[in-house]
Amino acid sequence: MMLIKCDICGHEFDHMNAGCCDCGYDCGGANIKCPNCMFDIEAPEEIRGDILKQKEERSIFVRLEKELDL
């Protein structure tokens, strides 16, 4: 469990409760969304790789490759 403090509202939350980033600023989805104020904040370096890996695994292309055994 990693507690993250929102830069905007100061809310502390577990990174597992964070939402997915939809900022549109070319972060590549490596940011997270505060569950309290819904503001996109930079994810800590320790979990950024995991977030990107999870996002890639959920992509339509990866799911199609698995479905079609490519």
HTML snippet that shows the backbone in 3Dmol.js (N, CA, C, O; Angstrom):
<script src="https://3Dmol.org/build/3Dmol-min.js"></script>
<div id="view" style="width:600px;height:400px;position:relative"></div>
<script>
const pdb = `
ATOM      1  N   MET A   1       0.849  -1.185   0.000  1.00  0.00           N
ATOM      2  CA  MET A   1       0.000   0.000   0.000  1.00  0.00           C
ATOM      3  C   MET A   1       0.890   1.242   0.000  1.00  0.00           C
ATOM      4  O   MET A   1       1.841   1.341   0.776  1.00  0.00           O
ATOM      5  N   MET A   2       0.570   2.172  -0.871  1.00  0.00           N
ATOM      6  CA  MET A   2       1.322   3.417  -0.941  1.00  0.00           C
ATOM      7  C   MET A   2       0.344   4.576  -0.826  1.00  0.00           C
ATOM      8  O   MET A   2      -0.556   4.715  -1.653  1.00  0.00           O
ATOM      9  N   LEU A   3       0.515   5.406   0.195  1.00  0.00           N
ATOM     10  CA  LEU A   3      -0.332   6.578   0.350  1.00  0.00           C
ATOM     11  C   LEU A   3       0.218   7.731  -0.475  1.00  0.00           C
ATOM     12  O   LEU A   3       1.415   8.016  -0.468  1.00  0.00           O
ATOM     13  N   ILE A   4      -0.677   8.371  -1.172  1.00  0.00           N
ATOM     14  CA  ILE A   4      -0.328   9.502  -2.015  1.00  0.00           C
ATOM     15  C   ILE A   4      -1.150  10.692  -1.541  1.00  0.00           C
ATOM     16  O   ILE A   4      -2.326  10.554  -1.204  1.00  0.00           O
ATOM     17  N   LYS A   5      -0.524  11.852  -1.518  1.00  0.00           N
ATOM     18  CA  LYS A   5      -1.220  13.067  -1.111  1.00  0.00           C
ATOM     19  C   LYS A   5      -1.457  13.924  -2.353  1.00  0.00           C
ATOM     20  O   LYS A   5      -0.527  14.222  -3.102  1.00  0.00           O
ATOM     21  N   CYS A   6      -2.702  14.311  -2.557  1.00  0.00           N
ATOM     22  CA  CYS A   6      -3.068  15.127  -3.702  1.00  0.00           C
ATOM     23  C   CYS A   6      -2.448  16.517  -3.568  1.00  0.00           C
ATOM     24  O   CYS A   6      -2.498  17.130  -2.502  1.00  0.00           O
ATOM     25  N   ASP A   7      -1.867  17.000  -4.655  1.00  0.00           N
ATOM     26  CA  ASP A   7      -1.253  18.321  -4.681  1.00  0.00           C
ATOM     27  C   ASP A   7      -2.275  19.444  -4.571  1.00  0.00           C
ATOM     28  O   ASP A   7      -1.937  20.544  -4.135  1.00  0.00           O
ATOM     29  N   ILE A   8      -3.501  19.186  -4.954  1.00  0.00           N
ATOM     30  CA  ILE A   8      -4.528  20.222  -4.991  1.00  0.00           C
ATOM     31  C   ILE A   8      -5.344  20.292  -3.699  1.00  0.00           C
ATOM     32  O   ILE A   8      -5.412  21.342  -3.061  1.00  0.00           O
ATOM     33  N   CYS A   9      -5.968  19.164  -3.312  1.00  0.00           N
ATOM     34  CA  CYS A   9      -6.880  19.202  -2.162  1.00  0.00           C
ATOM     35  C   CYS A   9      -6.260  18.665  -0.878  1.00  0.00           C
ATOM     36  O   CYS A   9      -6.843  18.825   0.194  1.00  0.00           O
ATOM     37  N   GLY A  10      -5.092  18.033  -0.962  1.00  0.00           N
ATOM     38  CA  GLY A  10      -4.424  17.523   0.229  1.00  0.00           C
ATOM     39  C   GLY A  10      -4.946  16.179   0.716  1.00  0.00           C
ATOM     40  O   GLY A  10      -4.487  15.676   1.742  1.00  0.00           O
ATOM     41  N   HIS A  11      -5.886  15.598   0.008  1.00  0.00           N
ATOM     42  CA  HIS A  11      -6.460  14.296   0.381  1.00  0.00           C
ATOM     43  C   HIS A  11      -5.400  13.205   0.247  1.00  0.00           C
ATOM     44  O   HIS A  11      -4.701  13.142  -0.764  1.00  0.00           O
ATOM     45  N   GLU A  12      -5.276  12.351   1.254  1.00  0.00           N
ATOM     46  CA  GLU A  12      -4.372  11.203   1.189  1.00  0.00           C
ATOM     47  C   GLU A  12      -5.167   9.967   0.816  1.00  0.00           C
ATOM     48  O   GLU A  12      -6.230   9.707   1.381  1.00  0.00           O
ATOM     49  N   PHE A  13      -4.646   9.203  -0.142  1.00  0.00           N
ATOM     50  CA  PHE A  13      -5.357   8.020  -0.600  1.00  0.00           C
ATOM     51  C   PHE A  13      -4.372   6.947  -1.016  1.00  0.00           C
ATOM     52  O   PHE A  13      -3.223   7.228  -1.356  1.00  0.00           O
ATOM     53  N   ASP A  14      -4.846   5.709  -0.981  1.00  0.00           N
ATOM     54  CA  ASP A  14      -4.070   4.566  -1.439  1.00  0.00           C
ATOM     55  C   ASP A  14      -4.036   4.610  -2.968  1.00  0.00           C
ATOM     56  O   ASP A  14      -5.051   4.905  -3.600  1.00  0.00           O
ATOM     57  N   HIS A  15      -2.896   4.324  -3.556  1.00  0.00           N
ATOM     58  CA  HIS A  15      -2.780   4.400  -5.011  1.00  0.00           C
ATOM     59  C   HIS A  15      -3.734   3.437  -5.727  1.00  0.00           C
ATOM     60  O   HIS A  15      -4.058   3.644  -6.897  1.00  0.00           O
ATOM     61  N   MET A  16      -4.179   2.400  -5.040  1.00  0.00           N
ATOM     62  CA  MET A  16      -5.118   1.458  -5.645  1.00  0.00           C
ATOM     63  C   MET A  16      -6.511   2.072  -5.789  1.00  0.00           C
ATOM     64  O   MET A  16      -7.323   1.568  -6.565  1.00  0.00           O
ATOM     65  N   ASN A  17      -6.800   3.138  -5.062  1.00  0.00           N
ATOM     66  CA  ASN A  17      -8.094   3.805  -5.137  1.00  0.00           C
ATOM     67  C   ASN A  17      -8.090   4.968  -6.127  1.00  0.00           C
ATOM     68  O   ASN A  17      -9.110   5.629  -6.320  1.00  0.00           O
ATOM     69  N   ALA A  18      -6.958   5.210  -6.741  1.00  0.00           N
ATOM     70  CA  ALA A  18      -6.845   6.316  -7.693  1.00  0.00           C
ATOM     71  C   ALA A  18      -7.511   5.960  -9.008  1.00  0.00           C
ATOM     72  O   ALA A  18      -7.586   4.792  -9.390  1.00  0.00           O
ATOM     73  N   GLY A  19      -7.988   6.976  -9.686  1.00  0.00           N
ATOM     74  CA  GLY A  19      -8.577   6.780 -10.997  1.00  0.00           C
ATOM     75  C   GLY A  19      -7.526   6.864 -12.089  1.00  0.00           C
ATOM     76  O   GLY A  19      -6.381   7.238 -11.836  1.00  0.00           O
ATOM     77  N   CYS A  20      -7.921   6.516 -13.296  1.00  0.00           N
ATOM     78  CA  CYS A  20      -7.013   6.592 -14.444  1.00  0.00           C
ATOM     79  C   CYS A  20      -6.951   8.023 -14.958  1.00  0.00           C
ATOM     80  O   CYS A  20      -7.938   8.758 -14.928  1.00  0.00           O
ATOM     81  N   CYS A  21      -5.794   8.390 -15.420  1.00  0.00           N
ATOM     82  CA  CYS A  21      -5.567   9.730 -15.934  1.00  0.00           C
ATOM     83  C   CYS A  21      -6.266   9.917 -17.274  1.00  0.00           C
ATOM     84  O   CYS A  21      -6.237   9.036 -18.133  1.00  0.00           O
ATOM     85  N   ASP A  22      -6.889  11.070 -17.438  1.00  0.00           N
ATOM     86  CA  ASP A  22      -7.468  11.447 -18.723  1.00  0.00           C
ATOM     87  C   ASP A  22      -7.155  12.915 -19.018  1.00  0.00           C
ATOM     88  O   ASP A  22      -7.980  13.653 -19.559  1.00  0.00           O
ATOM     89  N   CYS A  23      -5.942  13.310 -18.646  1.00  0.00           N
ATOM     90  CA  CYS A  23      -5.561  14.725 -18.723  1.00  0.00           C
ATOM     91  C   CYS A  23      -5.414  15.228 -20.152  1.00  0.00           C
ATOM     92  O   CYS A  23      -5.668  16.404 -20.413  1.00  0.00           O
ATOM     93  N   GLY A  24      -5.014  14.379 -21.073  1.00  0.00           N
ATOM     94  CA  GLY A  24      -4.829  14.802 -22.447  1.00  0.00           C
ATOM     95  C   GLY A  24      -3.550  15.589 -22.696  1.00  0.00           C
ATOM     96  O   GLY A  24      -3.413  16.227 -23.740  1.00  0.00           O
ATOM     97  N   TYR A  25      -2.610  15.555 -21.752  1.00  0.00           N
ATOM     98  CA  TYR A  25      -1.366  16.311 -21.885  1.00  0.00           C
ATOM     99  C   TYR A  25      -0.170  15.437 -22.212  1.00  0.00           C
ATOM    100  O   TYR A  25       0.953  15.766 -21.832  1.00  0.00           O
ATOM    101  N   ASP A  26      -0.387  14.340 -22.904  1.00  0.00           N
ATOM    102  CA  ASP A  26       0.682  13.470 -23.369  1.00  0.00           C
ATOM    103  C   ASP A  26       1.520  12.883 -22.233  1.00  0.00           C
ATOM    104  O   ASP A  26       2.732  12.715 -22.375  1.00  0.00           O
ATOM    105  N   CYS A  27       0.878  12.575 -21.116  1.00  0.00           N
ATOM    106  CA  CYS A  27       1.604  11.931 -20.017  1.00  0.00           C
ATOM    107  C   CYS A  27       1.727  10.441 -20.273  1.00  0.00           C
ATOM    108  O   CYS A  27       2.460   9.750 -19.565  1.00  0.00           O
ATOM    109  N   GLY A  28       1.021   9.936 -21.273  1.00  0.00           N
ATOM    110  CA  GLY A  28       1.073   8.519 -21.580  1.00  0.00           C
ATOM    111  C   GLY A  28       0.270   7.677 -20.605  1.00  0.00           C
ATOM    112  O   GLY A  28       0.394   6.452 -20.597  1.00  0.00           O
ATOM    113  N   GLY A  29      -0.547   8.314 -19.789  1.00  0.00           N
ATOM    114  CA  GLY A  29      -1.341   7.588 -18.810  1.00  0.00           C
ATOM    115  C   GLY A  29      -0.605   7.281 -17.535  1.00  0.00           C
ATOM    116  O   GLY A  29      -1.083   6.488 -16.723  1.00  0.00           O
ATOM    117  N   ALA A  30       0.566   7.897 -17.334  1.00  0.00           N
ATOM    118  CA  ALA A  30       1.373   7.606 -16.150  1.00  0.00           C
ATOM    119  C   ALA A  30       0.934   8.426 -14.944  1.00  0.00           C
ATOM    120  O   ALA A  30       1.478   8.247 -13.854  1.00  0.00           O
ATOM    121  N   ASN A  31      -0.026   9.311 -15.111  1.00  0.00           N
ATOM    122  CA  ASN A  31      -0.536  10.070 -13.978  1.00  0.00           C
ATOM    123  C   ASN A  31      -1.731   9.349 -13.388  1.00  0.00           C
ATOM    124  O   ASN A  31      -2.252   8.401 -13.976  1.00  0.00           O
ATOM    125  N   ILE A  32      -2.162   9.803 -12.225  1.00  0.00           N
ATOM    126  CA  ILE A  32      -3.317   9.209 -11.555  1.00  0.00           C
ATOM    127  C   ILE A  32      -4.304  10.302 -11.187  1.00  0.00           C
ATOM    128  O   ILE A  32      -3.948  11.479 -11.142  1.00  0.00           O
ATOM    129  N   LYS A  33      -5.535   9.915 -10.926  1.00  0.00           N
ATOM    130  CA  LYS A  33      -6.591  10.848 -10.605  1.00  0.00           C
ATOM    131  C   LYS A  33      -6.961  10.720  -9.121  1.00  0.00           C
ATOM    132  O   LYS A  33      -7.229   9.624  -8.628  1.00  0.00           O
ATOM    133  N   CYS A  34      -6.968  11.854  -8.425  1.00  0.00           N
ATOM    134  CA  CYS A  34      -7.361  11.869  -7.015  1.00  0.00           C
ATOM    135  C   CYS A  34      -8.831  11.483  -6.907  1.00  0.00           C
ATOM    136  O   CYS A  34      -9.661  12.053  -7.614  1.00  0.00           O
ATOM    137  N   PRO A  35      -9.179  10.530  -6.040  1.00  0.00           N
ATOM    138  CA  PRO A  35     -10.581  10.129  -5.910  1.00  0.00           C
ATOM    139  C   PRO A  35     -11.446  11.177  -5.208  1.00  0.00           C
ATOM    140  O   PRO A  35     -12.673  11.081  -5.233  1.00  0.00           O
ATOM    141  N   ASN A  36     -10.819  12.172  -4.587  1.00  0.00           N
ATOM    142  CA  ASN A  36     -11.575  13.200  -3.872  1.00  0.00           C
ATOM    143  C   ASN A  36     -11.942  14.371  -4.782  1.00  0.00           C
ATOM    144  O   ASN A  36     -13.116  14.724  -4.896  1.00  0.00           O
ATOM    145  N   CYS A  37     -10.944  14.975  -5.431  1.00  0.00           N
ATOM    146  CA  CYS A  37     -11.198  16.156  -6.259  1.00  0.00           C
ATOM    147  C   CYS A  37     -11.168  15.855  -7.756  1.00  0.00           C
ATOM    148  O   CYS A  37     -11.485  16.725  -8.568  1.00  0.00           O
ATOM    149  N   MET A  38     -10.793  14.637  -8.126  1.00  0.00           N
ATOM    150  CA  MET A  38     -10.739  14.182  -9.514  1.00  0.00           C
ATOM    151  C   MET A  38      -9.701  14.927 -10.357  1.00  0.00           C
ATOM    152  O   MET A  38      -9.821  14.980 -11.581  1.00  0.00           O
ATOM    153  N   PHE A  39      -8.685  15.501  -9.712  1.00  0.00           N
ATOM    154  CA  PHE A  39      -7.612  16.195 -10.417  1.00  0.00           C
ATOM    155  C   PHE A  39      -6.522  15.191 -10.763  1.00  0.00           C
ATOM    156  O   PHE A  39      -6.195  14.326  -9.951  1.00  0.00           O
ATOM    157  N   ASP A  40      -5.964  15.298 -11.949  1.00  0.00           N
ATOM    158  CA  ASP A  40      -4.875  14.418 -12.368  1.00  0.00           C
ATOM    159  C   ASP A  40      -3.570  14.903 -11.759  1.00  0.00           C
ATOM    160  O   ASP A  40      -3.196  16.067 -11.906  1.00  0.00           O
ATOM    161  N   ILE A  41      -2.875  13.989 -11.069  1.00  0.00           N
ATOM    162  CA  ILE A  41      -1.595  14.330 -10.446  1.00  0.00           C
ATOM    163  C   ILE A  41      -0.532  13.355 -10.922  1.00  0.00           C
ATOM    164  O   ILE A  41      -0.835  12.254 -11.383  1.00  0.00           O
ATOM    165  N   GLU A  42       0.706  13.774 -10.805  1.00  0.00           N
ATOM    166  CA  GLU A  42       1.820  12.933 -11.239  1.00  0.00           C
ATOM    167  C   GLU A  42       1.966  11.739 -10.301  1.00  0.00           C
ATOM    168  O   GLU A  42       1.986  11.890  -9.079  1.00  0.00           O
ATOM    169  N   ALA A  43       2.065  10.564 -10.885  1.00  0.00           N
ATOM    170  CA  ALA A  43       2.242   9.344 -10.096  1.00  0.00           C
ATOM    171  C   ALA A  43       3.684   9.255  -9.607  1.00  0.00           C
ATOM    172  O   ALA A  43       4.604   9.658 -10.319  1.00  0.00           O
ATOM    173  N   PRO A  44       3.888   8.736  -8.406  1.00  0.00           N
ATOM    174  CA  PRO A  44       5.255   8.548  -7.915  1.00  0.00           C
ATOM    175  C   PRO A  44       6.042   7.592  -8.816  1.00  0.00           C
ATOM    176  O   PRO A  44       5.473   6.674  -9.406  1.00  0.00           O
ATOM    177  N   GLU A  45       7.343   7.815  -8.914  1.00  0.00           N
ATOM    178  CA  GLU A  45       8.205   6.979  -9.757  1.00  0.00           C
ATOM    179  C   GLU A  45       8.066   5.496  -9.432  1.00  0.00           C
ATOM    180  O   GLU A  45       8.149   4.653 -10.326  1.00  0.00           O
ATOM    181  N   GLU A  46       7.853   5.172  -8.152  1.00  0.00           N
ATOM    182  CA  GLU A  46       7.806   3.773  -7.713  1.00  0.00           C
ATOM    183  C   GLU A  46       6.681   2.988  -8.372  1.00  0.00           C
ATOM    184  O   GLU A  46       6.796   1.774  -8.542  1.00  0.00           O
ATOM    185  N   ILE A  47       5.601   3.655  -8.744  1.00  0.00           N
ATOM    186  CA  ILE A  47       4.466   2.934  -9.311  1.00  0.00           C
ATOM    187  C   ILE A  47       4.189   3.295 -10.765  1.00  0.00           C
ATOM    188  O   ILE A  47       3.311   2.696 -11.387  1.00  0.00           O
ATOM    189  N   ARG A  48       4.908   4.247 -11.314  1.00  0.00           N
ATOM    190  CA  ARG A  48       4.656   4.695 -12.685  1.00  0.00           C
ATOM    191  C   ARG A  48       4.795   3.549 -13.695  1.00  0.00           C
ATOM    192  O   ARG A  48       3.973   3.421 -14.602  1.00  0.00           O
ATOM    193  N   GLY A  49       5.811   2.732 -13.543  1.00  0.00           N
ATOM    194  CA  GLY A  49       5.997   1.602 -14.461  1.00  0.00           C
ATOM    195  C   GLY A  49       4.843   0.616 -14.387  1.00  0.00           C
ATOM    196  O   GLY A  49       4.413   0.086 -15.411  1.00  0.00           O
ATOM    197  N   ASP A  50       4.338   0.365 -13.186  1.00  0.00           N
ATOM    198  CA  ASP A  50       3.201  -0.548 -13.022  1.00  0.00           C
ATOM    199  C   ASP A  50       1.946   0.011 -13.679  1.00  0.00           C
ATOM    200  O   ASP A  50       1.180  -0.727 -14.299  1.00  0.00           O
ATOM    201  N   ILE A  51       1.740   1.312 -13.541  1.00  0.00           N
ATOM    202  CA  ILE A  51       0.566   1.942 -14.142  1.00  0.00           C
ATOM    203  C   ILE A  51       0.619   1.819 -15.661  1.00  0.00           C
ATOM    204  O   ILE A  51      -0.378   1.476 -16.297  1.00  0.00           O
ATOM    205  N   LEU A  52       1.772   2.095 -16.233  1.00  0.00           N
ATOM    206  CA  LEU A  52       1.914   2.006 -17.681  1.00  0.00           C
ATOM    207  C   LEU A  52       1.759   0.571 -18.172  1.00  0.00           C
ATOM    208  O   LEU A  52       1.172   0.334 -19.228  1.00  0.00           O
ATOM    209  N   LYS A  53       2.281  -0.381 -17.410  1.00  0.00           N
ATOM    210  CA  LYS A  53       2.156  -1.796 -17.782  1.00  0.00           C
ATOM    211  C   LYS A  53       0.687  -2.227 -17.765  1.00  0.00           C
ATOM    212  O   LYS A  53       0.226  -2.905 -18.683  1.00  0.00           O
ATOM    213  N   GLN A  54      -0.041  -1.835 -16.727  1.00  0.00           N
ATOM    214  CA  GLN A  54      -1.457  -2.175 -16.636  1.00  0.00           C
ATOM    215  C   GLN A  54      -2.248  -1.539 -17.770  1.00  0.00           C
ATOM    216  O   GLN A  54      -3.144  -2.163 -18.339  1.00  0.00           O
ATOM    217  N   LYS A  55      -1.915  -0.298 -18.094  1.00  0.00           N
ATOM    218  CA  LYS A  55      -2.620   0.378 -19.189  1.00  0.00           C
ATOM    219  C   LYS A  55      -2.369  -0.341 -20.507  1.00  0.00           C
ATOM    220  O   LYS A  55      -3.288  -0.528 -21.305  1.00  0.00           O
ATOM    221  N   GLU A  56      -1.128  -0.741 -20.731  1.00  0.00           N
ATOM    222  CA  GLU A  56      -0.793  -1.451 -21.966  1.00  0.00           C
ATOM    223  C   GLU A  56      -1.524  -2.782 -22.042  1.00  0.00           C
ATOM    224  O   GLU A  56      -2.015  -3.156 -23.107  1.00  0.00           O
ATOM    225  N   GLU A  57      -1.605  -3.504 -20.926  1.00  0.00           N
ATOM    226  CA  GLU A  57      -2.270  -4.811 -20.908  1.00  0.00           C
ATOM    227  C   GLU A  57      -3.761  -4.679 -21.191  1.00  0.00           C
ATOM    228  O   GLU A  57      -4.378  -5.617 -21.695  1.00  0.00           O
ATOM    229  N   ARG A  58      -4.348  -3.529 -20.874  1.00  0.00           N
ATOM    230  CA  ARG A  58      -5.776  -3.316 -21.110  1.00  0.00           C
ATOM    231  C   ARG A  58      -6.074  -2.766 -22.500  1.00  0.00           C
ATOM    232  O   ARG A  58      -7.239  -2.604 -22.862  1.00  0.00           O
ATOM    233  N   SER A  59      -5.039  -2.478 -23.283  1.00  0.00           N
ATOM    234  CA  SER A  59      -5.274  -1.882 -24.598  1.00  0.00           C
ATOM    235  C   SER A  59      -5.990  -2.881 -25.507  1.00  0.00           C
ATOM    236  O   SER A  59      -5.865  -4.096 -25.354  1.00  0.00           O
ATOM    237  N   ILE A  60      -6.726  -2.338 -26.437  1.00  0.00           N
ATOM    238  CA  ILE A  60      -7.485  -3.176 -27.365  1.00  0.00           C
ATOM    239  C   ILE A  60      -6.570  -4.042 -28.215  1.00  0.00           C
ATOM    240  O   ILE A  60      -6.930  -5.166 -28.564  1.00  0.00           O
ATOM    241  N   PHE A  61      -5.392  -3.534 -28.552  1.00  0.00           N
ATOM    242  CA  PHE A  61      -4.467  -4.291 -29.391  1.00  0.00           C
ATOM    243  C   PHE A  61      -3.907  -5.512 -28.664  1.00  0.00           C
ATOM    244  O   PHE A  61      -3.811  -6.590 -29.249  1.00  0.00           O
ATOM    245  N   VAL A  62      -3.543  -5.353 -27.418  1.00  0.00           N
ATOM    246  CA  VAL A  62      -3.025  -6.477 -26.633  1.00  0.00           C
ATOM    247  C   VAL A  62      -4.120  -7.504 -26.412  1.00  0.00           C
ATOM    248  O   VAL A  62      -3.875  -8.708 -26.489  1.00  0.00           O
ATOM    249  N   ARG A  63      -5.325  -7.029 -26.137  1.00  0.00           N
ATOM    250  CA  ARG A  63      -6.428  -7.976 -25.929  1.00  0.00           C
ATOM    251  C   ARG A  63      -6.743  -8.742 -27.211  1.00  0.00           C
ATOM    252  O   ARG A  63      -7.037  -9.937 -27.157  1.00  0.00           O
ATOM    253  N   LEU A  64      -6.688  -8.075 -28.354  1.00  0.00           N
ATOM    254  CA  LEU A  64      -6.909  -8.767 -29.629  1.00  0.00           C
ATOM    255  C   LEU A  64      -5.825  -9.790 -29.922  1.00  0.00           C
ATOM    256  O   LEU A  64      -6.120 -10.886 -30.397  1.00  0.00           O
ATOM    257  N   GLU A  65      -4.574  -9.444 -29.643  1.00  0.00           N
ATOM    258  CA  GLU A  65      -3.483 -10.395 -29.848  1.00  0.00           C
ATOM    259  C   GLU A  65      -3.684 -11.646 -29.013  1.00  0.00           C
ATOM    260  O   GLU A  65      -3.459 -12.760 -29.487  1.00  0.00           O
ATOM    261  N   LYS A  66      -4.107 -11.460 -27.768  1.00  0.00           N
ATOM    262  CA  LYS A  66      -4.351 -12.617 -26.895  1.00  0.00           C
ATOM    263  C   LYS A  66      -5.530 -13.437 -27.402  1.00  0.00           C
ATOM    264  O   LYS A  66      -5.489 -14.667 -27.403  1.00  0.00           O
ATOM    265  N   GLU A  67      -6.577 -12.746 -27.832  1.00  0.00           N
ATOM    266  CA  GLU A  67      -7.776 -13.416 -28.316  1.00  0.00           C
ATOM    267  C   GLU A  67      -7.514 -14.221 -29.585  1.00  0.00           C
ATOM    268  O   GLU A  67      -8.065 -15.306 -29.772  1.00  0.00           O
ATOM    269  N   LEU A  68      -6.662 -13.672 -30.457  1.00  0.00           N
ATOM    270  CA  LEU A  68      -6.368 -14.326 -31.735  1.00  0.00           C
ATOM    271  C   LEU A  68      -5.126 -15.192 -31.700  1.00  0.00           C
ATOM    272  O   LEU A  68      -4.742 -15.768 -32.717  1.00  0.00           O
ATOM    273  N   ASP A  69      -4.497 -15.290 -30.546  1.00  0.00           N
ATOM    274  CA  ASP A  69      -3.247 -16.062 -30.372  1.00  0.00           C
ATOM    275  C   ASP A  69      -2.178 -15.642 -31.371  1.00  0.00           C
ATOM    276  O   ASP A  69      -1.582 -16.486 -32.040  1.00  0.00           O
ATOM    277  N   LEU A  70      -1.938 -14.358 -31.470  1.00  0.00           N
ATOM    278  CA  LEU A  70      -0.902 -13.847 -32.384  1.00  0.00           C
ATOM    279  C   LEU A  70       0.415 -13.686 -31.679  1.00  0.00           C
ATOM    280  O   LEU A  70       1.397 -13.268 -32.293  1.00  0.00           O
TER     281      LEU A  70
END
`;
const viewer = $3Dmol.createViewer("view");
viewer.addModel(pdb, "pdb");
viewer.setStyle({}, {cartoon: {color: "spectrum"}});
viewer.zoomTo();
viewer.render();
</script>
